[in-house]
Each structure stands twice: as C-alpha cells, then as structure tokens.
Amino acid sequence: MPVIEIQGKPVHVDDEGFLTAYDEWDEELARVLAQQIGIDLTDRHWDVIRFLRDDYRTRGETATTRRVNAVGGIPVKEQFALFPKKPGKKMSYIAGLPKPHGCV
C-alpha cells in the first residue's frame, strides 16, 4: 500500500487516500486531513470522530452514517451539515479509518 508524508510523518493509505494503519492517526493529523477537504473542526465534529474511532476499535469496521445515527446518537441530517455532501466518506477520512462498506 502507498505511503505518503503528512506533516513530516509517513502514513499508510489506500488508493483513495484513506489511512490503513489505525495507530498512525492522531488529532493533529485529523486537523490536517479536515483542512485538506475544507472542514474546520468543531467540538461536534470531534464527537463524531471520537465515536467512529471508538466504534472501529471495538468492531473492526467503520460505522456507516446509519450506525452513527442509531448508536452514536448523531442524526443523519446533522452529519450532512457537519460533513457536507458525502458525510460517511468525509467522517471516516478525517477519523483515519477505512471507507465504510457501502460507500461509493
């Protein structure tokens, strides 16, 4: 898998740029990834990101927007407001997780 450098750190990514090594992620990297796609992180963004990271650590797969709503308690409409157009992809990208199953 490709290795790219972000802020002087090597990170493993897939062909679409999603991180592939869970432990290479940190909050500073999340800020850089968010900035790359035009998102300014607020506390509510961090709620979503932390839920995704915790859920992934437990289940071993990236939560879909439906699961973020049902289990994380963050309504889909709010997810679209926080991460416009493709919230599932954008949330997982910033959280340093693989693209959720079912995401095109």
DSSP file (Angstrom, degrees, kcal/mol; ACC not computed):
  #  RESIDUE AA STRUCTURE BP1 BP2  ACC     N-H-->O    O-->H-N    N-H-->O    O-->H-N    TCO  KAPPA ALPHA  PHI   PSI    X-CA   Y-CA   Z-CA
    1    1 A M              0   0    0      0, 0.0    13,-0.1     0, 0.0    19,-0.0   0.000 360.0 360.0 360.0 149.2    0.0    0.0    0.0
    2    2 A P        -     0   0    0      0, 0.0    11,-2.5     0, 0.0     2,-0.5  -0.237 360.0-150.9 -63.9 150.4    1.2    3.5   -0.7
    3    3 A V  E     -A   12   0A   0      9,-0.2     2,-0.3     7,-0.0     9,-0.2  -0.993  17.0-178.4-121.3 127.3    2.9    5.6    2.0
    4    4 A I  E     -A   11   0A   0      7,-2.7     7,-3.1    -2,-0.5     2,-0.5  -0.787  24.6-120.3-118.8 166.7    2.6    9.3    1.9
    5    5 A E  E     +A   10   0A   0     -2,-0.3     2,-0.5     5,-0.2    -2,-0.0  -0.934  26.7 178.2-111.5 127.6    4.0   12.0    4.1
    6    6 A I  E >  S-A    9   0A   0      3,-2.7     3,-1.7    -2,-0.5    27,-0.0  -0.986  76.0 -15.5-128.7 120.6    1.8   14.4    6.0
    7    7 A Q  T 3  S-     0   0    0     -2,-0.5    -1,-0.1     1,-0.3    22,-0.0   0.871 129.4 -53.3  53.6  40.5    3.4   17.0    8.3
    8    8 A G  T 3  S+     0   0    0      1,-0.2    -1,-0.3     0, 0.0    -3,-0.0   0.497 116.6 111.4  78.9   3.4    6.7   15.1    8.1
    9    9 A K  E <   -A    6   0A   0     -3,-1.7    -3,-2.7    15,-0.0     2,-0.3  -0.925  66.7-127.2-112.7 133.9    5.2   11.8    9.2
   10   10 A P  E     -A    5   0A   0      0, 0.0     2,-0.4     0, 0.0    -5,-0.2  -0.612  30.8-176.2 -75.6 134.5    4.8    8.8    6.9
   11   11 A V  E     -A    4   0A   0     -7,-3.1    -7,-2.7    -2,-0.3     2,-0.4  -0.996  23.8-127.2-133.2 140.2    1.3    7.4    6.8
   12   12 A H  E     +A    3   0A   0     -2,-0.4     8,-2.3    -9,-0.2     9,-0.7  -0.707  36.2 173.0 -86.1 131.6    0.0    4.3    5.0
   13   13 A V  B     -B   19   0B   0    -11,-2.5     6,-0.2    -2,-0.4     2,-0.1  -0.890  28.1-120.5-133.7 162.3   -3.0    4.9    2.8
   14   14 A D    >   -     0   0    0      4,-2.1     3,-1.6    -2,-0.3     6,-0.1  -0.277  51.6 -81.1 -89.5-173.4   -5.1    3.0    0.3
   15   15 A D  T 3  S+     0   0    0      1,-0.3    -1,-0.0     2,-0.1    -2,-0.0   0.707 131.8  50.2 -64.7 -19.8   -5.6    4.1   -3.4
   16   16 A E  T 3  S-     0   0    0      2,-0.1    -1,-0.3    83,-0.0     0, 0.0   0.422 121.5-103.4 -98.1   0.2   -8.2    6.6   -2.4
   17   17 A G  S <  S+     0   0    0     -3,-1.6     2,-0.3     1,-0.3    -2,-0.1   0.495  72.3 142.5  93.9   3.9   -6.1    8.2    0.4
   18   18 A F        -     0   0    0      1,-0.1    -4,-2.1     2,-0.0    -1,-0.3  -0.626  58.0-107.9 -78.9 134.8   -7.9    6.6    3.4
   19   19 A L  B     -B   13   0B   0     -2,-0.3    -6,-0.3    74,-0.3    -1,-0.1  -0.290  29.2-170.5 -60.2 144.5   -5.5    5.7    6.2
   20   20 A T        +     0   0    0     -8,-2.3     2,-0.6     1,-0.2    -7,-0.2   0.489  67.6  69.7-115.9  -8.2   -4.9    1.9    6.6
   21   21 A A    >   -     0   0    0     -9,-0.7     3,-2.0     1,-0.2     4,-0.4  -0.922  65.5-158.3-116.6 106.5   -2.9    1.8    9.9
   22   22 A Y  G >  S+     0   0    0     -2,-0.6     3,-1.2     1,-0.3    -1,-0.2   0.843  89.6  54.1 -50.0 -43.6   -5.2    2.7   12.8
   23   23 A D  G 3  S+     0   0    0      1,-0.2    -1,-0.3     3,-0.0    73,-0.0   0.516  92.2  71.4 -78.0  -5.2   -2.3    3.7   15.1
   24   24 A E  G <  S+     0   0    0     -3,-2.0    -1,-0.2    72,-0.1     2,-0.2   0.631  82.7  93.6 -81.4 -12.8   -0.8    6.2   12.6
   25   25 A W    <   +     0   0    0     -3,-1.2     2,-0.3    -4,-0.4    70,-0.1  -0.512  45.9 161.5 -81.3 144.7   -3.7    8.6   13.3
   26   26 A D     >  -     0   0    0     -2,-0.2     4,-2.1     1,-0.0     5,-0.1  -0.941  52.6 -96.8-149.2 173.3   -3.6   11.4   15.9
   27   27 A E  H  > S+     0   0    0     -2,-0.3     4,-2.0     1,-0.2     5,-0.1   0.838 121.6  54.9 -65.0 -33.0   -5.7   14.6   16.4
   28   28 A E  H  > S+     0   0    0      2,-0.2     4,-1.8     1,-0.2    -1,-0.2   0.917 108.3  49.1 -65.2 -41.5   -3.1   16.8   14.7
   29   29 A L  H  > S+     0   0    0      1,-0.2     4,-2.9     2,-0.2    -2,-0.2   0.899 107.7  55.6 -62.4 -40.1   -3.3   14.6   11.6
   30   30 A A  H  X S+     0   0    0     -4,-2.1     4,-2.7     1,-0.2    -1,-0.2   0.903 105.6  51.7 -58.7 -41.6   -7.1   14.8   11.8
   31   31 A R  H  X S+     0   0    0     -4,-2.0     4,-2.2     2,-0.2    -1,-0.2   0.904 111.4  47.0 -62.4 -40.8   -6.9   18.6   11.7
   32   32 A V  H  X S+     0   0    0     -4,-1.8     4,-2.1     2,-0.2    -2,-0.2   0.931 112.9  48.4 -66.4 -45.7   -4.7   18.4    8.6
   33   33 A L  H  X S+     0   0    0     -4,-2.9     4,-1.0     1,-0.2    -2,-0.2   0.908 112.3  49.4 -61.5 -42.3   -6.9   15.9    6.8
   34   34 A A  H ><>S+     0   0    0     -4,-2.7     5,-2.8     1,-0.2     3,-0.7   0.918 109.6  51.3 -62.8 -43.5  -10.0   18.0    7.6
   35   35 A Q  H ><5S+     0   0    0     -4,-2.2     3,-1.6     1,-0.2    -1,-0.2   0.885 102.9  60.3 -61.0 -38.7   -8.3   21.2    6.3
   36   36 A Q  H 3<5S+     0   0    0     -4,-2.1    -1,-0.2     1,-0.3    -2,-0.2   0.802 111.5  39.6 -60.2 -29.3   -7.5   19.3    3.1
   37   37 A I  T <<5S-     0   0    0     -4,-1.0    -1,-0.3    -3,-0.7    -2,-0.2   0.203 122.4-102.7-108.8  16.4  -11.2   18.8    2.4
   38   38 A G  T < 5S+     0   0    0     -3,-1.6     2,-0.5     1,-0.2    -3,-0.2   0.780  74.1 135.6  78.3  29.1  -12.3   22.2    3.6
   39   39 A I      < -     0   0    0     -5,-2.8     2,-0.7    -8,-0.1    -1,-0.2  -0.947  42.3-154.0-115.7 127.7  -13.7   21.3    7.1
   40   40 A D        -     0   0    0     -2,-0.5     2,-0.2    -5,-0.1     5,-0.1  -0.883  29.4-126.7 -95.4 115.5  -13.0   23.4   10.2
   41   41 A L        -     0   0    0     -2,-0.7     2,-0.2   -10,-0.1   -10,-0.0  -0.432  30.6-178.8 -72.8 129.9  -13.3   21.0   13.1
   42   42 A T     >  -     0   0    0     -2,-0.2     4,-2.0    40,-0.0     5,-0.2  -0.604  47.5 -91.9-111.3 176.8  -15.7   22.0   16.0
   43   43 A D  H  > S+     0   0    0      1,-0.2     4,-1.7    -2,-0.2     5,-0.1   0.873 127.7  54.3 -58.1 -36.5  -16.4   20.2   19.2
   44   44 A R  H  > S+     0   0    0      2,-0.2     4,-1.7     1,-0.2    -1,-0.2   0.885 104.9  52.7 -69.1 -37.2  -19.4   18.5   17.5
   45   45 A H  H  > S+     0   0    0      1,-0.2     4,-2.6     2,-0.2    -1,-0.2   0.929 108.1  52.2 -58.1 -44.3  -17.1   17.2   14.7
   46   46 A W  H  X S+     0   0    0     -4,-2.0     4,-2.8     1,-0.2     5,-0.3   0.839 102.8  58.4 -63.5 -33.2  -14.9   15.7   17.4
   47   47 A D  H  X S+     0   0    0     -4,-1.7     4,-2.1     2,-0.2    -1,-0.2   0.937 110.4  43.1 -58.8 -45.6  -17.9   14.0   18.9
   48   48 A V  H  X S+     0   0    0     -4,-1.7     4,-2.7     2,-0.2    -2,-0.2   0.937 114.6  49.3 -65.3 -47.6  -18.4   12.2   15.6
   49   49 A I  H  X S+     0   0    0     -4,-2.6     4,-2.5     1,-0.2    -2,-0.2   0.911 112.1  47.8 -61.2 -44.0  -14.7   11.4   15.1
   50   50 A R  H  X S+     0   0    0     -4,-2.8     4,-2.6     2,-0.2     5,-0.2   0.899 111.1  51.2 -66.6 -39.4  -14.3   10.0   18.6
   51   51 A F  H  X S+     0   0    0     -4,-2.1     4,-3.0    -5,-0.3     5,-0.3   0.957 111.1  48.5 -59.6 -48.4  -17.4    7.9   18.2
   52   52 A L  H  X S+     0   0    0     -4,-2.7     4,-2.5     1,-0.2    11,-0.2   0.913 112.8  47.4 -58.7 -44.6  -16.1    6.5   14.9
   53   53 A R  H  X S+     0   0    0     -4,-2.5     4,-2.2     2,-0.2    -1,-0.2   0.926 115.1  45.0 -64.2 -45.5  -12.6    5.7   16.3
   54   54 A D  H  X S+     0   0    0     -4,-2.6     4,-1.6     2,-0.2    -2,-0.2   0.916 114.5  48.6 -64.6 -43.0  -14.1    4.0   19.4
   55   55 A D  H  X S+     0   0    0     -4,-3.0     4,-2.9    -5,-0.2     5,-0.4   0.897 111.6  49.8 -64.9 -40.8  -16.6    2.0   17.4
   56   56 A Y  H  X S+     0   0    0     -4,-2.5     4,-3.1    -5,-0.3    -1,-0.2   0.912 107.6  53.8 -64.3 -42.5  -14.0    0.9   14.9
   57   57 A R  H  < S+     0   0    0     -4,-2.2    -1,-0.2    -5,-0.2    -2,-0.2   0.867 116.2  39.9 -60.4 -36.0  -11.7   -0.2   17.7
   58   58 A T  H  < S+     0   0    0     -4,-1.6    -2,-0.2    -5,-0.1    -1,-0.2   0.904 129.7  25.7 -78.2 -44.7  -14.5   -2.4   19.1
   59   59 A R  H  < S-     0   0    0     -4,-2.9    -3,-0.2     2,-0.2    -2,-0.2   0.697  90.9-131.0 -99.4 -23.2  -16.0   -3.7   15.9
   60   60 A G  S  < S+     0   0    0     -4,-3.1     2,-0.3    -5,-0.4    -4,-0.1   0.662  78.2  84.7  78.5  14.7  -13.1   -3.6   13.4
   61   61 A E  S    S-     0   0    0     -6,-0.3     2,-0.3    -5,-0.1    -2,-0.2  -0.994  84.9-101.8-148.0 148.8  -15.2   -1.9   10.8
   62   62 A T        -     0   0    0     -2,-0.3    39,-0.4    37,-0.2     2,-0.1  -0.500  40.6-117.6 -74.2 130.5  -16.0    1.7   10.0
   63   63 A A        -     0   0    0     -2,-0.3     2,-0.1   -11,-0.2    -1,-0.1  -0.363  24.1-131.1 -66.3 142.6  -19.5    2.8   11.1
   64   64 A T     >  -     0   0    0      1,-0.1     4,-2.5    -2,-0.1     5,-0.2  -0.381  30.7-100.4 -82.6 169.4  -22.0    3.9    8.4
   65   65 A T  H  > S+     0   0    0      1,-0.2     4,-1.8     2,-0.2     5,-0.1   0.872 125.6  56.5 -59.3 -35.6  -24.0    7.1    8.7
   66   66 A R  H  > S+     0   0    0      2,-0.2     4,-2.9     1,-0.2    -1,-0.2   0.917 108.8  45.2 -62.6 -43.4  -26.9    5.0    9.8
   67   67 A R  H  >>S+     0   0    0      2,-0.2     4,-3.0     1,-0.2     5,-1.4   0.885 108.7  55.8 -69.0 -38.4  -24.9    3.5   12.7
   68   68 A V  H  <5S+     0   0    0     -4,-2.5     6,-1.9     3,-0.2    -1,-0.2   0.877 114.1  42.9 -59.8 -35.9  -23.5    6.9   13.7
   69   69 A N  H  X5S+     0   0    0     -4,-1.8     4,-0.9     4,-0.2    -2,-0.2   0.961 120.7  38.2 -71.0 -54.6  -27.2    7.9   13.9
   70   70 A A  H  <5S+     0   0    0     -4,-2.9    -2,-0.2     2,-0.2    -3,-0.2   0.896 134.5  18.7 -69.8 -43.5  -28.5    4.8   15.7
   71   71 A V  T  <5S+     0   0    0     -4,-3.0    -3,-0.2    -5,-0.2    -1,-0.1   0.830 129.8  44.0 -98.9 -39.6  -25.7    4.1   18.1
   72   72 A G  T  4<S-     0   0    0     -5,-1.4    -3,-0.2     2,-0.1    -2,-0.2   0.662  97.7-131.9 -82.4 -16.5  -23.8    7.3   18.2
   73   73 A G     <  +     0   0    0     -4,-0.9    -4,-0.2    -6,-0.3    -3,-0.1   0.701  62.8 130.4  75.2  19.8  -26.9    9.5   18.5
   74   74 A I        -     0   0    0     -6,-1.9    -1,-0.2    -9,-0.1    -2,-0.1  -0.909  58.9-125.9-109.9 108.6  -25.9   11.9   15.8
   75   75 A P     >  -     0   0    0      0, 0.0     4,-2.2     0, 0.0     3,-0.3  -0.108  13.3-123.0 -55.7 146.1  -28.7   12.4   13.4
   76   76 A V  H  > S+     0   0    0      1,-0.2     4,-2.3     2,-0.2     5,-0.2   0.883 112.6  57.2 -57.2 -40.3  -28.0   11.9    9.7
   77   77 A K  H  > S+     0   0    0      1,-0.2     4,-1.5     2,-0.2    -1,-0.2   0.903 107.8  47.1 -59.3 -40.8  -29.2   15.4    8.9
   78   78 A E  H  > S+     0   0    0     -3,-0.3     4,-2.6     2,-0.2     5,-0.2   0.879 107.5  56.5 -68.5 -37.2  -26.6   16.8   11.3
   79   79 A Q  H  X S+     0   0    0     -4,-2.2     4,-3.0     1,-0.2    -2,-0.2   0.913 107.1  49.4 -58.8 -42.0  -23.9   14.6    9.8
   80   80 A F  H  < S+     0   0    0     -4,-2.3    -1,-0.2     1,-0.2    -2,-0.2   0.842 110.9  50.3 -66.1 -33.1  -24.6   16.1    6.4
   81   81 A A  H  < S+     0   0    0     -4,-1.5    -2,-0.2    -5,-0.2    -1,-0.2   0.892 117.0  40.0 -70.6 -39.2  -24.4   19.6    8.0
   82   82 A L  H  < S+     0   0    0     -4,-2.6    -2,-0.2     1,-0.3    -3,-0.2   0.878 131.6  25.1 -75.7 -39.4  -21.0   18.8    9.6
   83   83 A F  S  < S-     0   0    0     -4,-3.0    -1,-0.3    -5,-0.2     7,-0.2  -0.707  94.0-145.9-128.1  76.3  -19.6   16.8    6.7
   84   84 A P        -     0   0    0      0, 0.0     2,-2.1     0, 0.0    -3,-0.1  -0.006  63.8  -4.7 -55.0 146.6  -21.4   18.2    3.6
   85   85 A K  S    S+     0   0    0     -5,-0.2    -5,-0.1     1,-0.1    -4,-0.1  -0.379 137.8  28.6  74.9 -58.0  -22.3   16.0    0.5
   86   86 A K     >  +     0   0    0     -2,-2.1     4,-2.5     1,-0.1     5,-0.2  -0.609  66.1 167.1-132.1  73.6  -20.6   12.7    1.5
   87   87 A P  H  > S+     0   0    0      0, 0.0     4,-3.2     0, 0.0     5,-0.3   0.875  73.7  55.7 -61.0 -40.2  -20.6   12.5    5.3
   88   88 A G  H  > S+     0   0    0      1,-0.2     4,-1.8     2,-0.2     5,-0.2   0.929 113.7  40.4 -58.1 -46.7  -19.7    8.8    5.5
   89   89 A K  H  > S+     0   0    0     -3,-0.2     4,-2.4     2,-0.2    -1,-0.2   0.930 118.2  46.5 -67.0 -46.6  -16.5    9.2    3.4
   90   90 A K  H  X S+     0   0    0     -4,-2.5     4,-2.3     2,-0.2     5,-0.2   0.901 112.2  49.6 -66.9 -41.6  -15.5   12.5    5.0
   91   91 A M  H  X S+     0   0    0     -4,-3.2     4,-2.1    -5,-0.2    -1,-0.2   0.943 115.0  43.4 -62.1 -47.5  -16.0   11.4    8.6
   92   92 A S  H  <>S+     0   0    0     -4,-1.8     5,-2.9    -5,-0.3     4,-0.5   0.872 111.6  54.9 -68.8 -36.0  -14.0    8.2    8.1
   93   93 A Y  H ><5S+     0   0    0     -4,-2.4     3,-1.1     1,-0.2   -74,-0.3   0.952 112.8  41.5 -59.8 -50.7  -11.3   10.0    6.1
   94   94 A I  H 3<5S+     0   0    0     -4,-2.3    -1,-0.2     1,-0.3    -2,-0.2   0.857 112.0  55.8 -66.8 -35.2  -10.7   12.6    8.9
   95   95 A A  T 3<5S-     0   0    0     -4,-2.1    -1,-0.3    -5,-0.2    -2,-0.2   0.516 113.9-118.3 -76.0  -4.2  -11.0    9.9   11.6
   96   96 A G  T < 5S+     0   0    0     -3,-1.1    -3,-0.2    -4,-0.5   -71,-0.2   0.834  70.6 128.8  73.4  32.7   -8.2    7.9    9.9
   97   97 A L      < -     0   0    0     -5,-2.9    -1,-0.2    -6,-0.1   -78,-0.2  -0.757  65.0 -88.5-118.6 162.0  -10.4    4.9    9.2
   98   98 A P        -     0   0    0      0, 0.0    -1,-0.1     0, 0.0     3,-0.1  -0.293  57.8 -86.8 -63.4 155.5  -11.2    2.8    6.1
   99   99 A K        -     0   0    0      1,-0.1   -37,-0.2    -7,-0.1   -10,-0.1  -0.404  55.6-102.8 -59.3 135.9  -14.1    4.0    3.9
  100  100 A P    >   -     0   0    0      0, 0.0     3,-1.9     0, 0.0    -1,-0.1  -0.289  39.9 -96.3 -63.9 148.8  -17.3    2.5    5.3
  101  101 A H  T 3  S+     0   0    0    -39,-0.4     3,-0.1     1,-0.3   -40,-0.0  -0.384 112.8  31.3 -60.6 140.3  -18.8   -0.5    3.4
  102  102 A G  T 3  S+     0   0    0      1,-0.3     2,-0.4    -3,-0.1    -1,-0.3   0.269  87.4 125.5  92.4 -11.8  -21.5    0.6    1.0
  103  103 A C    <         0   0    0     -3,-1.9    -1,-0.3     1,-0.1    -4,-0.0  -0.668 360.0 360.0 -80.2 132.9  -19.8    4.0    0.4
  104  104 A V              0   0    0     -2,-0.4    -1,-0.1    -3,-0.1    -3,-0.0   0.436 360.0 360.0 -87.1 360.0  -19.3    4.6   -3.3
